[in-house]
């Protein structure tokens, strides 16, 4: 669908993420882009932010701007993203540090009524002159685990699948069998809220085109 936005045709677009899930999702939607992973350290302290939304959108912005400024061949658009899993009490859960950590995280999520997956997106759009235009937004999706045993969790962790995923699970892969349902955008749980991204990107590029005309 992204190839139906005429303002993007012929433009250089960069995804500031090497996430295989995000790359695959954008490719499936017909977007032509380069992949350049950000070198932003992503070491921001959680307690400095009053909400998970502020944390993920800050990470997304810093990653996108770092890539935008590092390019020797300018890009018309850079897309940055960051996703965290949020426990019911508000604690942000990122990628596990070990298999023991992954097991503990998954048991915690299973025992909770539900939790949230929050993604921050940053669009950096090149301007005719001066600093780029920066557009940010967040998307939140509720997730509920099913009746999962400790053995189920251990078997899943032993596959190695959770080790590179926020919250220690990947809904789009083996962990799909652990989840009873979601409330909101499925693709947001994967790491890229496609419907919201499409709407925001379409609005941003059209507003930019009209302001230049």
C-alpha positions in Angstrom: 0.0 0.0 0.0 2.8 2.4 0.6 3.6 2.5 -3.1 0.2 4.1 -3.6 1.5 7.4 -2.0 2.6 9.2 -5.2 4.7 11.7 -3.2 7.1 8.9 -2.2 7.9 7.7 -5.7 11.5 8.4 -6.7 12.4 9.5 -3.2 15.2 8.0 -1.2 13.8 6.4 1.9 15.8 4.9 4.8 14.7 2.6 7.6 16.9 3.3 10.6 16.4 -0.2 11.9 17.9 -3.6 11.0 14.9 -5.4 12.6 14.0 -8.3 10.2 10.4 -7.9 11.2 10.2 -4.2 10.3 12.1 -4.7 7.1 9.8 -7.5 6.0 6.6 -5.6 6.9 7.6 -2.5 4.9 8.7 -4.7 1.9 5.4 -6.5 2.0 3.7 -3.1 1.6 5.6 -2.2 -1.5 7.9 0.4 0.0 11.3 0.7 -1.7 14.0 1.7 0.9 17.5 1.3 2.2 18.2 -0.3 5.6 20.8 1.5 7.8 20.9 0.6 11.4 21.3 3.4 13.9 24.4 3.6 16.2 22.4 5.4 18.9 23.4 3.7 22.2 19.8 3.2 23.4 20.9 3.5 27.0 18.3 6.0 28.2 17.3 5.3 31.8 13.6 4.3 32.1 13.1 6.3 35.3 13.8 9.6 33.5 10.5 9.2 31.6 7.1 9.7 33.0 5.4 7.3 30.5 6.5 4.5 28.2 5.2 6.5 25.2 7.8 9.3 25.9 10.6 6.7 26.2 9.9 4.9 22.9 9.3 8.1 20.9 12.6 9.6 22.3 14.5 6.5 21.2 12.8 6.4 17.8 13.7 10.1 17.3 17.3 9.8 18.3 17.8 6.7 16.1 16.2 8.4 13.1 18.1 11.6 13.5 21.4 9.9 14.0 21.0 8.0 10.7 19.7 11.1 8.9 22.8 13.2 10.0 25.3 10.4 9.2 24.2 10.0 5.5 26.7 11.1 2.9 23.9 10.8 0.3 20.9 12.6 1.8 17.6 10.9 2.3 14.2 12.4 1.6 12.7 10.4 4.5 14.2 8.4 7.4 11.9 6.2 9.5 12.9 5.3 13.1 11.1 3.0 15.5 11.3 1.6 19.0 9.1 -0.9 20.8 8.8 -1.9 24.4 6.5 -4.3 26.3 4.8 -2.6 29.3 3.8 -4.7 32.3 0.5 -3.9 34.0 2.2 -1.8 36.7 3.9 0.3 34.1 7.4 -1.3 34.1 9.0 -1.3 30.6 10.3 -4.7 29.5 12.9 -4.7 26.7 15.0 -7.6 25.3 16.0 -10.2 27.9 19.6 -10.2 29.2 19.6 -14.0 29.5 17.3 -17.1 29.2 16.7 -16.9 33.0 15.5 -13.3 32.5 13.3 -14.4 29.6 11.6 -17.1 31.6 11.0 -14.7 34.5 9.5 -12.1 32.2 7.2 -14.5 30.4 5.9 -15.9 33.7 5.3 -12.3 34.9 3.3 -11.5 31.7 1.4 -14.8 31.9 0.3 -14.2 35.5 -0.9 -10.7 34.7 -4.4 -10.0 33.3 -2.9 -8.3 30.3 -0.1 -6.0 29.2 0.7 -3.5 26.5 3.1 -3.2 23.6 4.0 0.4 22.8 5.8 1.5 19.7 7.3 5.0 19.0 7.8 6.1 15.4 9.8 9.0 14.1 9.6 10.4 10.5 12.5 12.7 9.5 11.7 14.5 6.3 14.3 16.5 4.4 13.4 20.1 3.8 14.5 22.4 0.9 16.7 24.3 3.3 17.6 24.2 7.0 16.7 21.5 9.5 14.6 18.5 8.6 11.0 18.2 9.7 10.4 15.7 12.5 7.1 13.9 13.0 6.6 11.5 15.9 3.7 9.4 17.2 3.1 6.3 19.3 0.8 3.3 19.1 -0.3 1.0 22.0 -1.8 -2.5 21.7 -3.1 -4.7 24.6 -2.0 -8.3 24.7 -3.3 -11.2 26.8 -1.5 -14.5 27.4 -3.5 -17.7 27.4 -3.3 -20.6 29.9 0.4 -21.3 29.6 2.4 -23.7 31.9 5.9 -23.2 33.2 7.0 -26.0 30.9 5.5 -24.2 27.9 7.5 -21.1 28.7 10.7 -23.0 29.3 10.3 -24.9 26.0 9.7 -21.7 24.2 12.7 -19.9 25.7 14.9 -22.9 24.8 14.2 -22.3 21.2 16.1 -19.0 21.5 13.3 -17.1 19.8 12.7 -14.6 22.6 16.3 -13.4 23.0 16.1 -10.6 20.4 12.6 -9.5 21.2 11.2 -6.8 23.5 9.3 -8.5 26.4 10.9 -11.8 25.6 8.4 -13.0 23.0 7.6 -12.6 19.3 3.9 -12.8 18.4 4.7 -13.2 14.7 6.7 -16.4 15.4 6.7 -19.3 17.9 5.1 -17.3 20.7 1.8 -17.0 18.8 0.7 -20.2 20.5 1.1 -18.5 23.9 -1.2 -15.6 23.3 -5.0 -15.7 23.7 -5.7 -12.4 22.0 -4.9 -8.8 21.4 -6.7 -5.4 21.6 -5.5 -3.1 18.8 -3.0 -3.3 16.0 -1.5 -6.7 15.4 1.5 -5.3 13.5 2.3 -2.9 16.4 3.0 -6.0 18.5 5.4 -7.1 15.7 7.2 -3.7 15.9 5.6 -1.5 13.3 2.0 -0.2 13.4 1.3 -0.3 9.7 -2.1 1.4 9.5 -1.0 4.3 11.7 2.3 4.6 9.9 0.5 4.7 6.6 -1.9 7.5 7.7 0.8 9.6 9.4 3.3 9.2 6.5 0.6 10.0 3.9 -0.4 13.2 5.9 3.2 14.3 6.4 4.4 14.0 2.8 1.3 15.7 1.5 1.5 18.5 3.9 5.1 19.0 3.0 4.3 18.9 -0.7 1.6 21.5 -0.3 3.8 23.8 1.8 6.6 23.7 -0.9 4.2 24.3 -3.8 
